Structure formats: structure tokens, C-alpha cells
Amino acid sequence: MSTTWSALATKALAGTPITRDEARSVLHAPADELLALLDAAFTVRRAHWARRVSLHVLDNAKVGACPEDCGFCSQSSKYASPSGEAPMKSVDDLVEGARRAHAARAKRYCMVTATRGPSQKDLDTICAAAERIKAEIDIELCASLGLLTAAKAQRLAASGVDRFNHNLETSERHYNAIVSTHTWADRVETVQHAKAAGMDTCCGGIVGLGESEDDLLDLAFALRDLDVDSVPVNFLDARPGTPLAGSPLVEPGYALRALCMFRFVHPRTDLRVAGGREITLRALQAMALYPANSIFTQGYLTTGGATPSADHQMIKDAGFELELASGEAAPADPEAVAQIPPPVRRPSLPTVRT
């Protein structure tokens, strides 16, 4: 292990926050030192998460017609996007989605709606589904429903939602270049409401929004200041019809360095490789398991992705094991999950590029 990266790992394990300059140095690691950097990040990851990988499944509970103008999102009604629109799924549909996630041996199931914030009707559906899922299925629950009030956050927590996701997406400085219909501070407030209600907080961002290196560092350190429980790191898969259509993919080596940087800044945090991993990392996907301890499987909100069987195979081949909602470890078993039907995407949505 390079002395520089080994020293960062030692510092992170000792509970001493790394500096901004140290975080920047990770983003500039030479290609010849990438394996040493990943080894150092894995030293930190292994101390807190061993060789366990948790699988997370997203369910797009309400598709499209979102009034917000997030420049990366094909569900915005502001753009001539291909995502279409579909009404809120039923409680039965959401419970069935949780069963499918459990069959894939996922630790967590996340119900997501395209909206500024949950209407009373939508909140009723999510909460009713949460109550049934928690009563019937051994799986952790997450919701991502846009902006929250304190009262709505409290109701979600009372219904059994364990974690709330609301990403900052990028730095406060760069945010206005990506979204104009709400502010970065609005997002911070929602995360604070979720935390105050007793839910875990899931909050990350997207690499590849045209941000500067300083913007990415700002995001990582802002998340540390918020003391979030989970950091999903997405890589832009630019959607047709959005303002960011045609944006280049993040270079795979940079994506791995970014994941290592987030691990050093957030040594104890659930760090997830999220949207865009398949097309960004390609053959290097397994290497992301060294800084990160969780991944999404069964696809994303508006794009397809790796199947549970493929992800189980990757985890098995790399010598990792699954972490279940019970807290127990289990071997990855690609054959056992091979027959799980793919989620129904409503309406027909664009699939991941290959």
C-alpha cells in the first residue's frame, strides 16, 4: 500500500477527519497507484463493514409528471422526456415489490415518487404499504418522496419507514445551475426533518453534472457536516430530452477515485454505488466493492441495470458476501435468484446503454 494512502486509512480508522487537501489528493491519485488507493479504502471499509455487501432495490411508485426542473431527470414535466407518466402504484403493488426485493436477498426496499413532495393521498398509500411490509416481510424500508415537512416525516417514521432518501445532488454553489424550482437549502431542511423524526438519513449526489472538483469536495464535506447515515454515489447516465442530454460519461478511473474519496471522508457510513455504475464502471464494477459496501440491484427509476443474478455473481466472484436485513451474513447465490422476474416499468422507459 502506498505510504500516502496507508496514512489516510490509518487516520480515518483513528476517527480523525481527513482534510480537504487530503481528499483532493485522492481525486488526483495516479493510475499506477489506483490499486494501492483501493486497498487503503478497503482497509477502512473492511473495519466497519467486513466483506459484506448489502443489496438495495428501488421501486418507482409514481412515475413522471414531476413539477421540478432537475436538469438530470427525465421525470420532470418541464422537458420533452421519454419517461412518460403513470399514477401512484397501489399498496398491493408496493408490497409485491418488497416481496420481490426480499426474494433477491436485498437488505432494503425503497419506495420512490416523482414529485416536489408527497400529497396527502400519496403519503397515505406509502404509509399503508410500509405498515404491511413491516408486518409481513423481513426487510428494511426506505422512502424517497421529495421535500418533507416535519409532520410528514414523523408520519413516515411512525408507519415503519426506517430511512428517508433525499440527495443534495451537488454542491450548494453548483446547485442553481442544475435546479431552479427549489433550493439546496430546501433539501438540507428535508434531511434534517427526516433525522429529527428518527429515521436514518440517506443523502448523496451525482458525479458528472458538470461540477468542478471543488464542487465534488464541497458535496462530500457538506454530507459529513450533516452527519448522514448513508451516501449513495450516482454517476450521470444522461437522459434524452433533459438539459444534460449528451453529457459524457464519467471516466471509470475517476469514478473509483471519487468512491475512495467518499469512503475516506465518510469512514463509517453506508457508502453505495448507485445509478450509472453499470455503464460508467463497466468491467471494473467489482472494484467499486472495495470502497463501497452496498449497491442497487434490479435497475433504477428510469433505467435498467444489472439483474440480481448478475450482482450475486459479481459479489460471489469477488469473494464478498451479502448482508441481510436481519444483520446476518449470507453467501451470494446467483442461481437462487436467477428466476426473479424483472420489475414492471410503467410506462416503457429507456434502458441502460451497453
C-alpha positions in Angstrom: 0.0 0.0 0.0 1.3 3.5 -0.8 2.5 5.2 2.3 0.3 8.2 1.4 -2.9 6.1 1.1 -2.0 3.9 4.0 -1.6 7.0 6.2 -5.1 8.2 5.1 -6.6 4.9 6.0 -4.9 4.9 9.5 -6.2 8.5 10.0 -9.7 7.6 9.0 -9.7 4.5 11.3 -8.5 6.5 14.2 -11.5 8.8 13.8 -9.5 11.8 12.7 -11.3 13.6 9.9 -9.3 13.9 6.7 -8.6 17.4 5.4 -9.9 18.9 2.2 -6.4 18.8 0.7 -6.1 15.1 1.5 -9.5 14.4 -0.1 -8.4 16.3 -3.2 -5.2 14.2 -3.4 -7.3 11.1 -3.7 -9.0 12.5 -6.8 -5.6 13.1 -8.3 -4.1 9.6 -7.5 -2.0 8.4 -10.5 -3.3 5.5 -12.4 -0.3 3.4 -11.2 -1.5 3.9 -7.6 -5.1 3.1 -8.2 -4.8 -0.4 -6.7 -2.9 0.9 -3.7 -5.6 3.5 -3.2 -8.4 0.9 -3.4 -6.5 -1.2 -0.9 -6.4 1.7 1.5 -10.1 2.5 1.1 -10.8 -1.2 1.6 -8.9 -1.2 4.9 -11.4 1.4 6.1 -14.4 -0.3 4.6 -13.4 -3.7 6.0 -13.0 -2.4 9.5 -16.6 -1.2 9.6 -18.4 -3.5 7.1 -16.1 -6.5 6.8 -16.7 -8.2 3.4 -20.4 -7.7 3.5 -22.4 -6.1 0.6 -26.0 -5.0 1.1 -28.3 -5.0 -1.9 -30.9 -2.3 -2.2 -34.0 -2.2 -4.5 -35.7 0.9 -5.8 -39.4 0.9 -6.7 -40.6 3.8 -8.8 -44.0 4.1 -7.1 -45.1 7.2 -9.1 -43.6 7.8 -12.5 -43.2 11.2 -14.3 -45.1 14.5 -14.3 -42.8 15.9 -11.7 -43.2 19.7 -11.5 -39.5 20.2 -10.5 -36.9 21.0 -13.1 -33.9 19.0 -12.0 -31.7 19.1 -15.2 -30.7 15.4 -15.0 -34.1 13.9 -14.5 -36.3 12.5 -17.3 -39.3 12.5 -15.0 -39.6 16.3 -15.0 -42.7 17.7 -16.7 -40.5 20.6 -17.9 -38.8 18.6 -20.6 -39.8 16.6 -23.6 -38.7 13.5 -21.8 -39.3 9.8 -22.6 -40.2 8.7 -19.1 -43.9 9.3 -19.5 -46.4 9.3 -16.7 -48.2 6.7 -14.6 -50.4 7.0 -11.5 -49.4 6.0 -8.0 -48.9 2.3 -7.5 -51.4 0.6 -5.2 -50.5 -0.7 -1.7 -50.7 -4.3 -3.1 -48.2 -3.4 -5.9 -45.7 -1.9 -3.4 -46.0 -4.8 -1.1 -45.4 -7.2 -4.0 -42.3 -5.1 -4.9 -41.0 -5.6 -1.4 -41.5 -9.3 -1.7 -39.6 -9.3 -5.0 -36.8 -7.4 -3.3 -36.7 -9.8 -0.4 -36.5 -12.7 -2.8 -33.4 -11.1 -4.3 -32.0 -11.1 -0.8 -32.0 -7.3 -0.6 -31.4 -5.7 2.7 -33.5 -2.6 1.9 -36.5 -1.7 -0.3 -37.0 1.9 -1.3 -40.3 3.4 -2.5 -39.8 6.5 -4.7 -42.2 9.1 -6.1 -41.6 11.7 -8.8 -42.9 14.8 -7.1 -42.0 18.0 -5.3 -43.3 16.5 -2.1 -45.8 13.8 -1.1 -49.5 14.7 -1.4 -51.7 13.5 1.5 -53.1 10.8 -0.8 -49.7 9.6 -1.8 -48.5 9.7 1.8 -51.5 7.6 2.8 -50.5 4.9 0.2 -46.8 4.9 1.2 -47.6 4.6 4.9 -50.2 1.9 4.4 -47.7 -0.1 2.3 -45.0 0.5 4.9 -47.2 -0.9 7.7 -48.0 -4.0 5.7 -44.4 -4.6 4.6 -43.0 -4.3 8.1 -45.7 -6.7 9.4 -45.2 -9.3 6.6 -41.6 -9.1 5.3 -38.2 -9.0 6.9 -36.7 -6.1 5.0 -35.6 -2.6 5.9 -37.7 0.2 4.4 -36.6 3.5 2.7 -38.8 6.2 1.1 -37.8 9.0 -1.3 -40.7 11.3 -1.8 -39.2 14.8 -2.3 -39.4 17.6 0.1 -40.9 16.8 3.6 -42.5 18.8 6.4 -41.7 17.8 10.0 -45.2 16.4 10.3 -44.9 14.2 7.2 -41.5 13.0 8.3 -43.0 12.0 11.7 -45.8 10.1 10.0 -43.5 8.2 7.8 -41.4 7.2 10.7 -44.4 6.1 12.7 -45.6 3.9 9.8 -42.3 1.9 9.9 -40.1 3.7 7.3 -36.6 3.2 8.6 -34.7 5.6 6.3 -35.5 8.6 4.1 -33.6 9.4 1.0 -33.2 13.0 -0.3 -29.9 13.7 -2.2 -28.1 17.0 -2.2 -27.0 16.1 -5.7 -24.1 18.5 -5.9 -22.6 21.5 -4.1 -24.5 24.5 -2.9 -22.5 26.6 -5.4 -23.3 24.5 -8.4 -26.9 23.7 -7.4 -28.6 26.6 -9.2 -27.1 25.5 -12.5 -28.9 22.2 -12.2 -32.2 23.1 -10.4 -34.3 26.3 -10.1 -37.6 25.2 -8.7 -36.3 24.6 -5.2 -33.1 25.3 -3.4 -30.2 23.4 -2.0 -31.3 24.7 1.5 -34.7 23.1 0.9 -33.0 19.7 0.5 -30.9 20.2 3.6 -34.1 21.1 5.6 -35.8 17.9 4.4 -32.8 15.8 5.6 -33.0 17.5 8.9 -36.7 16.8 9.2 -36.1 13.1 8.5 -33.3 12.9 11.1 -35.4 14.7 13.7 -38.3 12.2 13.1 -36.0 9.4 14.0 -35.4 8.0 10.5 -31.9 7.2 9.2 -30.8 9.7 6.5 -29.7 8.6 3.0 -28.2 11.6 1.2 -25.7 11.6 -1.7 -25.3 13.1 -5.1 -24.4 12.6 -8.7 -20.9 12.8 -10.2 -20.9 14.1 -13.8 -23.3 17.1 -13.6 -20.7 19.5 -15.0 -19.4 20.2 -11.5 -15.9 21.2 -10.7 -13.6 19.2 -8.5 -14.2 21.7 -5.7 -18.0 21.1 -6.1 -17.5 17.4 -5.6 -15.4 18.0 -2.5 -18.0 20.5 -1.2 -20.7 17.9 -1.6 -18.6 15.2 0.3 -17.9 17.6 3.2 -21.4 19.0 3.4 -22.7 15.4 3.8 -20.2 14.9 6.6 -21.4 18.1 8.3 -25.0 16.8 8.0 -23.8 13.5 9.6 -25.9 11.4 7.2 -26.2 7.6 7.7 -25.9 6.6 4.0 -24.3 8.2 1.0 -25.4 6.9 -2.5 -22.9 8.0 -5.2 -24.5 8.2 -8.7 -22.7 8.6 -12.0 -24.7 10.6 -14.6 -26.4 8.5 -17.2 -27.6 11.4 -19.3 -31.3 11.0 -20.3 -32.6 12.1 -23.7 -34.7 15.2 -23.6 -33.1 16.7 -20.5 -30.7 19.7 -20.4 -27.8 17.3 -19.7 -28.5 15.0 -22.6 -25.3 14.3 -24.4 -23.1 14.8 -21.4 -20.1 12.5 -21.4 -19.8 9.5 -19.1 -17.6 9.8 -16.1 -14.2 8.1 -16.7 -14.1 4.8 -14.8 -10.8 5.5 -13.0 -12.1 8.9 -11.8 -15.3 7.2 -10.6 -13.3 4.8 -8.5 -11.2 7.6 -7.1 -14.3 9.5 -6.2 -15.7 6.5 -4.4 -12.4 6.2 -2.4 -12.6 9.9 -1.6 -16.1 9.5 -0.2 -15.0 6.5 1.8 -12.2 8.4 3.5 -14.5 11.4 4.2 -17.2 9.0 5.5 -15.3 6.1 7.0 -18.3 4.6 9.0 -21.1 5.5 6.5 -23.1 3.1 4.4 -21.5 4.0 1.0 -23.5 2.9 -2.0 -22.6 2.6 -5.7 -25.8 3.9 -7.2 -27.2 4.9 -10.6 -24.9 4.7 -13.6 -22.5 2.2 -12.2 -23.0 -0.4 -15.0 -22.3 2.0 -17.9 -19.6 4.0 -16.0 -17.5 1.3 -14.4 -18.3 -1.5 -17.0 -15.7 -4.3 -16.4 -14.4 -2.5 -13.3 -17.7 -2.8 -11.3 -16.3 -5.3 -8.8 -13.6 -2.9 -7.9 -16.2 -0.5 -6.5 -16.9 -3.0 -3.8 -13.6 -2.2 -2.1 -14.5 1.4 -1.1 -18.3 0.9 -1.1 -20.4 -1.6 0.9 -23.7 -1.5 -0.9 -25.2 -1.4 -4.4 -28.6 -1.1 -6.0 -29.9 -4.1 -7.9 -32.9 -4.7 -10.3 -32.3 -1.4 -12.1 -33.1 2.2 -11.2 -36.0 4.6 -11.5 -36.0 5.2 -15.3 -33.2 3.0 -16.5 -32.5 -0.7 -16.4 -29.5 -2.1 -14.7 -27.8 -5.4 -13.6 -30.1 -8.3 -12.6 -30.0 -9.7 -9.1 -28.4 -12.8 -10.5 -25.6 -10.8 -12.2 -25.0 -8.9 -9.0 -24.9 -12.0 -6.9 -22.4 -13.5 -9.3 -20.2 -10.4 -9.1 -20.3 -10.4 -5.3 -19.5 -14.1 -5.2 -16.7 -13.9 -7.7 -15.1 -11.1 -5.8 -15.2 -13.0 -2.5 -17.8 -10.9 -0.7 -21.0 -12.0 1.0 -24.4 -10.5 1.5 -25.7 -8.6 4.5 -29.4 -9.2 5.1 -31.9 -7.1 6.9 -31.6 -9.4 9.9 -28.0 -8.4 10.2 -26.9 -11.9 9.3 -24.4 -12.6 6.5 -25.3 -15.0 3.7 -23.5 -16.2 0.6 -24.4 -14.7 -2.7 -26.4 -17.2 -4.7 -26.8 -16.3 -8.4 -28.7 -19.4 -9.3 -31.2 -19.0 -6.5 -32.2 -15.5 -7.7 -32.0 -16.2 -11.4 -35.7 -16.7 -11.8 -36.9 -13.5 -10.1 -39.0 -11.6 -12.7 -37.8 -8.1 -13.6 -39.7 -5.2 -12.1 -42.5 -3.8 -14.3 -41.6 -0.4 -15.6 -44.6 1.9 -16.3 -44.7 3.1 -19.0 -42.0 1.8 -21.2 -38.7 3.5 -20.0 -35.3 3.8 -21.7 -32.9 1.0 -20.7 -29.3 1.4 -19.8 -26.8 1.8 -22.7 -24.5 -1.1 -23.4 
